[in-house]
């Protein structure tokens, strides 16, 4: 296995990284930031899976994804 493949294998999945960021942000703030919403938008997992991992409602995840979609630079073109 090449060095770069080992680095890629050691990285957490996008959903795992989202969970870590969510719980870290909860200690600092009570509302997610636009950067967090962009991150939720970029996670390829289903809304139900994300909601279950974060222990929030599916509608909350969908709202975050919508905010993230609107906040992405390419949507402002």
BELHUZI-V94435 format. One record per residue. BURIAL is b if it has 9 or more other C-alpha atoms within 8 Angstrom, else e. Layout:
# BELHUZI-V94435
burial:BURIAL
burial:BURIAL
This chain:
# BELHUZI-V94435
burial:e
burial:e
burial:e
burial:e
burial:e
burial:b
burial:e
burial:e
burial:e
burial:e
burial:e
burial:e
burial:e
burial:e
burial:b
burial:e
burial:b
burial:b
burial:b
burial:e
burial:b
burial:b
burial:e
burial:e
burial:b
burial:b
burial:e
burial:e
burial:e
burial:e
burial:e
burial:b
burial:e
burial:b
burial:e
burial:b
burial:b
burial:b
burial:b
burial:b
burial:b
burial:e
burial:b
burial:e
burial:e
burial:e
burial:b
burial:e
burial:e
burial:b
burial:b
burial:b
burial:e
burial:e
burial:e
burial:e
burial:e
burial:b
burial:e
burial:b
burial:b
burial:b
burial:e
burial:b
burial:b
burial:b
burial:b
burial:b
burial:b
burial:e
burial:b
burial:b
burial:e
burial:e
burial:e
burial:e
burial:e
